[in-house]
Amino acid sequence: METVEKFNKVEKPQCCKFRIRLETNGNRQAELLNSYYTSAIIDKEVDLQPRKSRAKTCKRKLKLKIDYILDIVWFDLACTVYYAASVEASGEIALCKTGFPEDVYSAVLPKDVHKGQPLLNVKFSNCNRKRKVQYESSEPADFKVDEDGTVYAVRSFPLTAEQAKFLIYAQDKETQEKWQVAVNLSLEPTLTEEPAKDPHEIEEIVFPRQLAKHSGSLQRQKRDWVIPPINLPENSRGPFPQELVRIRSDRDKNLSLRYSVTGPGADQPPTGIFIINPISGQLSVTKPLDRELIARFHLRAHAVDINGNQVENPIDIVINVIDMNDNRPEFLHQVWNGSVPEGSKPGTYVMTVTAIDADDPNAQNGMLRYRILSQAPSTPSPNMFTINNETGDIITVAAGLDREKVQQYTLIIQATDMEGNPTYGLSNTATAVITVTDVNDNPPEFMAMTFYGEVPENRVDVIVANLTVTDKDQPHTPAWNAVYRISGGDPTGRFAIQTDPNSNDGLVTVVKPIDFETNRMFVLTVAAENQVPLAKGIQHPPQSTATVSVTVIDVNENPYFAPNPKIIRQEEGLHAGTMLTTLTAQDPDRYMQQSIRYTKLSDPANWLKIDPVNGQITTIAVLDRESPNVKNNIYNATFLASDNGIPPMSGTGTLQIYLLDINDNAPQVLPQEAETCETPEPNSINITALDYDIDPNAGPFAFDLPLSPVTIKRNWTITRLNGDFAQLNLKIKFLEAGIYEVPIIITDSGNPPKSNISILRVKVCQCDSNGDCTDVDRIVGAGLGTGAIIAILLCIIILLILVLMFVVWMKRRDKERQAKQLLIDPEDDVRDNILKYDEEGGGEEDQDYDLSQLQQPDTVEPDAIKPVGIRRLDERPIHAEPQYPVRSAAPHPGDIGDFINEGLKAADNDPTAPPYDSLLVFDYEGSGSTAGSLSSLNSSSSGGDQDYDYLNDWGPRFKKLADMYGGGDD
């Protein structure tokens, strides 16, 4: 351990980069030491922050000798010389110890510390264990430690003695184990040999010298520089342009040079951000930078003479924009929705909320930390959830999530940058809505232990009872939906239970008819459970049971016949009055005293009757098997049995009579018409017999010709082909063409046999060589058959009826039209049409009226053609009328007064005028008119007695009338 401590305390070179390497000659103790340091620091590059005052120390060589032949050498990768030191150490090699390898870290700094400036690097040894260590400073307002152990300034300030000492803490994020180390910062001493620097002095960047020729060979004058990047904070307040560095070439002493910079930010978009003084080489920035837009600028500096010739090789200048905490965290969504099943155990994942920060994610400005600000509601615990401060994962931390009590939680989530520093970090909030989803933790429970219902017997699809249950789970989910089953009391399966999807009630339904006489009551045991099983760990029973008592109501049932149908066998031909059988119905209502009466419901041939009291069936006609009402030898009759219950019920029964055949039908020849040639050759007539009876009362048949008339056997001969067919041929060589009726005797095989003489109408005709008739005439003659003639007559009668109906309809329509013409349509009345007051057109010339109707009203509608009873009420009665003066078609204005006077005189002499004042009504102008009746005028008075001087007061429009009637005798 002592060896290790001494090794760690060796002063390290302050070069740009160095590599540590151990060499040993095989000594055991040295091998152990080598093995220890090889796993820790050997062959690892370390970047240091160089300072100008320490630049020359890289030219010395340091060699450390530990114990025997153990060399530890640091060699600079940027320089060509070594720097080493030696120290002797001895002791045992101790095991690795987790923590800071040093007790105190020291650093020498200039007085002015800038924001974001790296100060020193602290190392933490975790012995190759994957620990997640978080660093903190005891002075977080001034200093902060990055994850790699780099200590940098949080703000710009002048370094004082009070700020020179502080502590750094390291804490394991998992185990919460904590370590600390002290940090001493000292001011950089001012060298006496160097003049004091202006704090505002701008750093110079000198172009490196090129290789110069010496004695015919290239000789290196100065090593090329690696220009360190320029760190420039974003959002700087200026003043602008702000000087950064000065570019200078050693040749500016002998030549007049011009400096320039190229690249994005200078002469490439975005242009004009960086400018350079072409004379002095001063590089400046013209405006604040935004790291979120461009994080790094890569410029090239050029030096040319006044002729534009390149004097120096271009040098690269990298400007890093140092991130500032100028962006708040932003959540991807303002409202986050998640869910968690009720009853979840602590540690159950719920959801993840995510926020983003536009600042540098690798720096503290962009490192976010999450926390829960509030939870609503706060039951059953105010801390039901927690959030991973780095990932944003929300998990449960307490038990007791119950959807039936709290269905939803609302969390206010805060995201803060600067690794959650409440003092310097920017924050933002979002809402997380967590819905507690339902699980089946509550079984359905019946609201009563016993349910009652009743049902009439023989009824199906009837709801007997409603089984009501309660379930605290979320409605209309599988955890709430109830499933019912009958566990006892229904061995024959006459009941079923369906679930009402809306109310979750169980509907007990009858699915099979129930007979009151068999079962008067049922006691059912029913159980209810959910569609899904209960969640694990629930102490309730998975189902609930109840009892359903169903009472069966006795109703009047239909009487029924047994057997139905009833089949009997009888021979046909039974005479009327024969008793066939007794059809008896039974009443299923054993507990009701009722009587049954019988009636006939269906008897197609009307052969039967039934006794209404005892159901005895008797024939009232002869039973005939060959009747068209008999199908397949069976005759069906239906009877009705009715009781006297309330309400009365009835039932039907069918009697099927299987009729046995007797030989009661004689055979007939088939076909009944045929044709043959005048000569026996070349054809003959094949015939058979038709018998409505069945075996053994039908074939085989015997065919023969009668003895009379004698011409039958003389002209014809019949030959039996088999039991059913025979052949009729001409016996003579030639028979004159015509229609002949040939009687044929046919006998069946019944016992006793039945014979019949059937007439076969044979047409004898002239035939061609093929044996076909060539005559036009047919058997029925040239006319049509009887059926065709009847059909034609019916068509003619129907056609005549249709024609007659059409004529009657036309005459009726003409009469209605004439009757309508006798009535005067008010819209067609010229007296009404001429007196429209609501039209203010151009006068009579603008109206399309026939004014001639006003001059001779009698010519429009003569009273002689008007029937009594359809005259208008305002018309005068029919009397001899005086001759009124007829106004000319175009009267002179001066004749108007004479025309009026003549009209008045005619009206005075009209005996039919009073009291028919309506003759003088020209139009109705509403009720309450101030105008008096024209009959009140003194028609006999002279116009000269009137004073018309008042017309002059009515204006210029009445001046003409005033001159005509108010001007005196002239």
VENGI-V516440 format. One record per pair of residues at least 6 apart in sequence whose C-alpha atoms are under 7 Angstrom apart, sorted by the first residue. I is the first residue (numbers start at 1). J is the second residue. If there is no record, write none. Layout:
I;J / I;J
//
This chain:
1;92 / 1;93 / 1;94 / 2;91 / 3;89 / 3;90 / 3;91 / 3;93 / 6;89 / 13;58 / 13;83 / 14;48 / 14;50 / 14;54 / 14;58 / 15;48 / 15;50 / 15;58 / 15;76 / 16;47 / 16;48 / 16;49 / 16;50 / 16;78 / 17;45 / 17;46 / 17;47 / 17;48 / 17;76 / 17;77 / 17;78 / 18;45 / 18;46 / 18;74 / 18;75 / 18;76 / 18;77 / 19;43 / 19;44 / 19;45 / 19;74 / 19;75 / 20;42 / 20;43 / 20;44 / 20;73 / 20;74 / 21;42 / 21;43 / 21;72 / 21;73 / 21;74 / 22;34 / 22;71 / 22;72 / 22;73 / 23;70 / 23;71 / 23;72 / 24;30 / 24;31 / 24;69 / 24;70 / 24;71 / 25;69 / 30;70 / 33;93 / 58;82 / 58;83 / 59;81 / 59;82 / 59;83 / 60;81 / 60;82 / 60;83 / 60;84 / 61;82 / 61;83 / 61;84 / 61;85 / 62;73 / 62;82 / 62;83 / 62;84 / 62;85 / 62;86 / 63;71 / 63;72 / 63;73 / 63;84 / 63;85 / 63;86 / 64;71 / 64;72 / 64;73 / 64;84 / 64;85 / 64;86 / 64;87 / 65;71 / 65;72 / 65;86 / 65;87 / 65;88 / 66;87 / 66;88 / 66;89 / 66;90 / 67;88 / 67;89 / 67;90 / 73;84 / 74;82 / 74;83 / 74;84 / 75;82 / 75;83 / 76;82 / 96;127 / 97;127 / 98;125 / 98;126 / 98;127 / 99;124 / 99;125 / 99;126 / 99;179 / 100;123 / 100;124 / 100;125 / 100;181 / 101;124 / 101;125 / 103;181 / 103;182 / 104;181 / 104;182 / 104;183 / 105;182 / 105;183 / 105;184 / 106;183 / 106;184 / 106;185 / 107;120 / 107;184 / 107;185 / 107;186 / 108;185 / 108;186 / 108;187 / 108;188 / 109;185 / 109;186 / 109;187 / 109;188 / 110;187 / 110;188 / 111;158 / 111;159 / 111;187 / 112;157 / 112;158 / 112;159 / 113;156 / 113;157 / 113;158 / 113;159 / 114;153 / 114;155 / 114;156 / 114;157 / 115;153 / 115;154 / 115;155 / 115;156 / 116;152 / 116;153 / 116;154 / 116;155 / 117;152 / 117;153 / 118;150 / 118;151 / 118;152 / 118;153 / 119;151 / 119;152 / 120;150 / 120;151 / 121;149 / 121;150 / 121;151 / 122;149 / 122;150 / 123;149 / 131;172 / 132;172 / 132;173 / 133;170 / 133;171 / 133;172 / 133;173 / 134;147 / 134;170 / 134;171 / 134;172 / 134;173 / 135;145 / 135;147 / 135;168 / 135;169 / 135;170 / 135;171 / 136;144 / 136;145 / 136;168 / 136;169 / 136;170 / 137;143 / 137;144 / 137;145 / 137;167 / 137;168 / 137;169 / 138;166 / 138;167 / 138;168 / 139;166 / 141;154 / 142;153 / 142;154 / 142;155 / 143;151 / 143;152 / 143;153 / 143;154 / 144;151 / 144;152 / 144;153 / 144;154 / 145;151 / 145;152 / 164;184 / 164;185 / 164;186 / 165;183 / 165;184 / 165;185 / 166;182 / 166;183 / 167;180 / 167;181 / 167;182 / 167;183 / 168;180 / 168;181 / 168;182 / 169;178 / 169;179 / 169;180 / 169;181 / 170;178 / 170;179 / 170;180 / 171;177 / 171;178 / 171;179 / 172;178 / 202;244 / 202;245 / 202;246 / 203;245 / 203;246 / 204;245 / 204;246 / 204;247 / 204;248 / 205;245 / 205;246 / 205;247 / 205;248 / 206;247 / 206;248 / 206;249 / 207;248 / 207;249 / 207;312 / 208;222 / 208;224 / 208;225 / 209;221 / 209;222 / 211;218 / 211;219 / 211;220 / 211;221 / 212;218 / 212;219 / 212;220 / 212;221 / 213;219 / 227;317 / 229;317 / 229;318 / 229;319 / 229;320 / 230;318 / 230;319 / 230;320 / 231;319 / 231;320 / 231;321 / 231;322 / 232;319 / 232;320 / 232;321 / 232;322 / 233;321 / 233;322 / 233;323 / 233;324 / 234;288 / 234;289 / 234;290 / 234;291 / 234;321 / 234;322 / 234;323 / 234;324 / 235;288 / 235;289 / 235;290 / 236;288 / 237;288 / 240;285 / 240;286 / 240;287 / 241;284 / 241;285 / 241;286 / 241;287 / 242;284 / 242;285 / 242;286 / 243;282 / 243;283 / 243;284 / 243;285 / 244;283 / 244;284 / 245;282 / 245;283 / 246;281 / 246;282 / 246;283 / 247;281 / 247;282 / 248;281 / 255;305 / 256;305 / 256;306 / 257;279 / 257;303 / 257;304 / 257;305 / 257;306 / 258;278 / 258;279 / 258;303 / 258;304 / 258;305 / 258;306 / 259;277 / 259;278 / 259;279 / 259;281 / 259;302 / 259;303 / 259;304 / 260;276 / 260;278 / 260;301 / 260;302 / 260;303 / 261;276 / 261;299 / 261;300 / 261;301 / 261;302 / 262;299 / 262;300 / 262;301 / 263;298 / 263;299 / 263;300 / 264;270 / 264;271 / 264;297 / 264;298 / 264;299 / 265;271 / 265;272 / 265;273 / 265;274 / 265;297 / 266;272 / 266;273 / 266;274 / 266;275 / 273;285 / 273;286 / 273;287 / 274;283 / 274;284 / 274;285 / 274;286 / 275;283 / 275;284 / 275;285 / 276;282 / 276;283 / 276;284 / 277;283 / 291;321 / 291;322 / 291;323 / 292;358 / 292;359 / 295;320 / 295;321 / 296;319 / 296;320 / 296;321 / 297;318 / 297;319 / 297;320 / 298;316 / 298;317 / 298;318 / 298;319 / 299;316 / 299;317 / 299;318 / 300;314 / 300;315 / 300;316 / 300;317 / 301;314 / 301;315 / 301;316 / 302;312 / 302;314 / 303;310 / 303;311 / 303;312 / 304;310 / 304;311 / 305;311 / 323;359 / 323;360 / 324;365 / 325;359 / 325;365 / 327;357 / 327;358 / 327;359 / 328;357 / 328;426 / 328;427 / 328;428 / 329;355 / 329;356 / 329;357 / 329;415 / 329;416 / 329;417 / 329;427 / 329;428 / 330;355 / 330;356 / 330;357 / 330;428 / 331;354 / 331;355 / 331;356 / 331;430 / 332;354 / 332;355 / 334;430 / 334;431 / 335;430 / 335;431 / 335;432 / 336;353 / 336;431 / 336;432 / 336;433 / 337;432 / 337;433 / 337;434 / 338;350 / 338;351 / 338;433 / 338;434 / 338;435 / 339;350 / 339;434 / 339;435 / 339;436 / 339;437 / 340;350 / 340;435 / 340;436 / 340;437 / 341;436 / 341;437 / 341;438 / 341;439 / 342;401 / 342;402 / 342;403 / 342;436 / 342;437 / 342;438 / 342;439 / 343;399 / 343;400 / 343;401 / 343;402 / 344;399 / 344;401 / 345;399 / 346;396 / 346;397 / 346;398 / 346;399 / 347;395 / 347;396 / 347;397 / 348;395 / 348;396 / 349;394 / 349;395 / 349;396 / 350;394 / 350;395 / 351;393 / 351;394 / 352;392 / 352;393 / 352;394 / 353;392 / 353;393 / 354;392 / 355;415 / 357;366 / 358;366 / 359;365 / 359;366 / 360;366 / 361;367 / 364;417 / 364;418 / 364;419 / 365;417 / 365;418 / 366;417 / 366;418 / 367;417 / 367;418 / 367;419 / 368;390 / 368;415 / 368;416 / 368;417 / 368;418 / 368;419 / 368;420 / 369;389 / 369;390 / 369;415 / 369;416 / 369;417 / 369;419 / 369;420 / 370;387 / 370;388 / 370;389 / 370;390 / 370;392 / 370;413 / 370;414 / 370;415 / 370;416 / 371;387 / 371;389 / 371;413 / 371;414 / 371;415 / 372;386 / 372;387 / 372;411 / 372;412 / 372;413 / 372;414 / 373;412 / 373;413 / 373;414 / 374;411 / 374;412 / 375;382 / 375;409 / 375;410 / 375;411 / 375;412 / 376;409 / 376;410 / 376;411 / 377;409 / 380;400 / 384;396 / 384;397 / 384;398 / 385;394 / 385;395 / 385;396 / 385;397 / 386;394 / 386;395 / 386;396 / 386;397 / 387;393 / 387;394 / 387;395 / 388;394 / 403;436 / 403;437 / 403;438 / 404;472 / 404;473 / 407;435 / 407;436 / 408;434 / 408;435 / 408;436 / 409;433 / 409;434 / 409;435 / 410;431 / 410;432 / 410;433 / 410;434 / 411;431 / 411;432 / 411;433 / 412;429 / 412;430 / 412;431 / 412;432 / 413;429 / 413;430 / 413;431 / 413;432 / 414;427 / 414;428 / 414;429 / 414;430 / 415;427 / 415;428 / 415;429 / 416;425 / 416;426 / 416;427 / 416;428 / 417;425 / 417;426 / 417;427 / 418;424 / 418;425 / 438;473 / 438;474 / 439;479 / 439;535 / 440;473 / 440;479 / 440;533 / 440;534 / 440;535 / 441;534 / 441;535 / 441;538 / 442;471 / 442;472 / 442;473 / 443;471 / 443;529 / 443;530 / 443;542 / 443;543 / 444;469 / 444;470 / 444;471 / 444;482 / 444;528 / 444;529 / 444;530 / 444;543 / 444;544 / 445;469 / 445;470 / 445;471 / 445;544 / 446;468 / 446;469 / 446;470 / 446;544 / 446;546 / 447;468 / 447;469 / 447;470 / 449;546 / 449;547 / 450;546 / 450;547 / 450;548 / 451;547 / 451;548 / 451;549 / 452;465 / 452;548 / 452;549 / 452;550 / 453;464 / 453;465 / 453;549 / 453;550 / 453;551 / 454;464 / 454;550 / 454;551 / 454;552 / 454;553 / 455;464 / 455;551 / 455;552 / 455;553 / 456;552 / 456;553 / 456;554 / 456;555 / 457;513 / 457;514 / 457;515 / 457;516 / 457;552 / 457;553 / 457;554 / 457;555 / 458;513 / 458;514 / 458;515 / 459;513 / 460;510 / 460;511 / 460;512 / 460;513 / 461;509 / 461;510 / 461;511 / 462;509 / 462;510 / 463;507 / 463;508 / 463;509 / 463;510 / 464;508 / 464;509 / 465;507 / 465;508 / 466;505 / 466;506 / 466;507 / 466;508 / 467;505 / 467;506 / 467;507 / 468;505 / 468;506 / 469;505 / 471;480 / 473;479 / 473;480 / 474;480 / 478;530 / 478;531 / 478;532 / 479;530 / 479;531 / 479;532 / 480;530 / 481;504 / 481;530 / 481;531 / 482;499 / 482;504 / 482;528 / 482;529 / 482;530 / 482;531 / 483;499 / 483;528 / 483;529 / 483;530 / 483;531 / 484;497 / 484;506 / 484;526 / 484;527 / 484;528 / 484;529 / 485;497 / 485;526 / 485;527 / 485;528 / 486;524 / 486;525 / 486;526 / 486;527 / 487;525 / 487;526 / 487;527 / 488;524 / 488;525 / 489;522 / 489;523 / 489;524 / 489;525 / 490;524 / 494;510 / 494;511 / 494;512 / 495;508 / 495;509 / 495;510 / 495;511 / 496;508 / 496;509 / 496;510 / 496;511 / 497;506 / 497;507 / 497;508 / 497;509 / 498;506 / 498;507 / 498;508 / 499;505 / 499;506 / 499;507 / 500;506 / 500;507 / 516;552 / 516;553 / 516;554 / 520;551 / 520;552 / 521;550 / 521;551 / 521;552 / 522;549 / 522;550 / 522;551 / 523;547 / 523;548 / 523;549 / 523;550 / 524;547 / 524;548 / 524;549 / 525;546 / 525;547 / 525;548 / 526;545 / 526;546 / 526;547 / 527;543 / 527;544 / 527;545 / 527;546 / 528;543 / 528;544 / 528;545 / 529;542 / 529;543 / 529;544 / 534;542 / 556;589 / 556;645 / 556;646 / 556;649 / 557;588 / 557;589 / 557;649 / 558;587 / 558;649 / 558;650 / 558;651 / 559;585 / 559;586 / 559;587 / 559;588 / 559;641 / 559;642 / 559;650 / 559;651 / 560;585 / 560;586 / 560;587 / 560;651 / 560;652 / 561;584 / 561;585 / 561;586 / 561;653 / 562;585 / 564;653 / 564;654 / 565;653 / 565;654 / 565;655 / 565;656 / 566;654 / 566;655 / 566;656 / 567;655 / 567;656 / 567;657 / 568;656 / 568;657 / 568;658 / 569;657 / 569;658 / 569;659 / 570;657 / 570;658 / 570;659 / 570;660 / 571;659 / 571;660 / 571;661 / 572;623 / 572;624 / 572;625 / 572;659 / 572;660 / 572;661 / 572;662 / 573;622 / 573;623 / 573;624 / 574;622 / 574;623 / 575;621 / 575;622 / 576;619 / 576;620 / 576;621 / 576;622 / 577;618 / 577;619 / 577;620 / 578;618 / 578;619 / 579;617 / 579;618 / 579;619 / 580;617 / 580;618 / 581;616 / 581;617 / 582;615 / 582;616 / 582;617 / 583;615 / 583;616 / 584;615 / 585;641 / 594;643 / 594;644 / 594;645 / 595;643 / 595;644 / 596;641 / 596;642 / 596;643 / 596;644 / 597;612 / 597;613 / 597;641 / 597;642 / 597;643 / 598;610 / 598;611 / 598;612 / 598;613 / 598;615 / 598;639 / 598;640 / 598;641 / 598;642 / 599;610 / 599;612 / 599;639 / 599;640 / 599;641 / 600;609 / 600;610 / 600;638 / 600;639 / 600;640 / 601;638 / 601;639 / 601;640 / 602;637 / 602;638 / 602;639 / 603;637 / 603;638 / 604;629 / 605;629 / 607;619 / 607;620 / 607;621 / 607;622 / 607;623 / 608;617 / 608;618 / 608;619 / 608;620 / 609;617 / 609;618 / 609;619 / 609;620 / 610;616 / 610;617 / 610;618 / 611;617 / 625;633 / 625;659 / 625;661 / 626;692 / 629;635 / 633;658 / 633;659 / 634;656 / 634;657 / 634;658 / 634;659 / 635;656 / 635;657 / 635;658 / 636;654 / 636;655 / 636;656 / 636;657 / 637;654 / 637;655 / 637;656 / 638;652 / 638;653 / 638;654 / 638;655 / 639;652 / 639;653 / 639;654 / 640;650 / 640;651 / 640;652 / 640;653 / 641;650 / 641;651 / 641;652 / 642;648 / 642;649 / 642;650 / 642;651 / 643;649 / 643;650 / 661;693 / 661;694 / 662;697 / 663;693 / 663;697 / 663;750 / 665;691 / 665;692 / 665;693 / 666;691 / 666;754 / 666;755 / 666;756 / 667;689 / 667;690 / 667;691 / 667;746 / 667;747 / 667;748 / 667;755 / 667;756 / 668;689 / 668;690 / 668;691 / 668;746 / 668;756 / 668;758 / 669;687 / 669;688 / 669;689 / 669;690 / 669;758 / 670;687 / 670;688 / 670;689 / 670;690 / 671;687 / 672;759 / 672;760 / 672;761 / 673;760 / 673;761 / 673;762 / 674;761 / 674;762 / 674;763 / 675;762 / 675;763 / 675;764 / 676;683 / 676;684 / 676;685 / 676;763 / 676;764 / 676;765 / 677;764 / 677;765 / 677;766 / 677;767 / 678;734 / 678;735 / 678;736 / 678;737 / 678;764 / 678;765 / 678;766 / 679;733 / 679;734 / 679;735 / 680;729 / 680;730 / 680;733 / 682;771 / 683;771 / 684;727 / 684;728 / 684;729 / 685;727 / 685;728 / 685;729 / 686;726 / 686;727 / 686;728 / 687;725 / 687;726 / 687;727 / 688;724 / 688;725 / 688;726 / 689;724 / 691;698 / 696;749 / 696;750 / 697;748 / 697;749 / 697;750 / 698;748 / 698;749 / 698;750 / 699;723 / 699;724 / 699;748 / 699;749 / 700;723 / 700;724 / 700;748 / 700;749 / 701;723 / 701;724 / 701;746 / 701;747 / 701;748 / 701;749 / 702;746 / 702;747 / 702;748 / 703;720 / 703;726 / 703;744 / 703;745 / 703;746 / 703;747 / 704;718 / 704;744 / 704;745 / 704;746 / 705;713 / 705;743 / 705;744 / 705;745 / 706;743 / 706;744 / 706;745 / 707;713 / 712;742 / 714;731 / 715;730 / 715;731 / 715;732 / 716;728 / 716;729 / 716;730 / 716;731 / 717;728 / 717;729 / 717;730 / 717;731 / 718;726 / 718;727 / 718;728 / 718;729 / 719;726 / 719;727 / 719;728 / 720;726 / 720;727 / 721;727 / 737;764 / 737;765 / 737;766 / 738;763 / 738;764 / 738;765 / 739;761 / 739;762 / 739;763 / 739;764 / 739;779 / 740;761 / 740;762 / 740;763 / 741;759 / 741;760 / 741;761 / 741;762 / 742;759 / 742;760 / 742;761 / 743;757 / 743;758 / 743;759 / 743;760 / 744;757 / 744;758 / 744;759 / 745;755 / 745;756 / 745;757 / 745;758 / 746;755 / 746;756 / 746;757 / 747;753 / 747;754 / 747;755 / 747;756 / 748;754 / 748;755 / 763;779 / 765;773 / 765;775 / 766;773 / 766;774 / 766;775 / 767;773 / 767;774 / 768;774 / 822;866 / 823;870 / 832;923 / 835;923 / 853;860 / 855;886 / 855;887 / 874;918 / 874;919 / 875;918 / 875;919 / 876;916 / 876;919 / 882;906 / 882;910 / 884;903 / 884;906 / 885;902 / 885;903 / 904;939 / 907;913 / 908;939 / 917;935 / 947;966 / 948;962 / 948;965 / 948;966 / 949;962 / 949;966 / 951;958 / 951;959 / 951;962 / 952;958 / 952;959 / 952;962
//
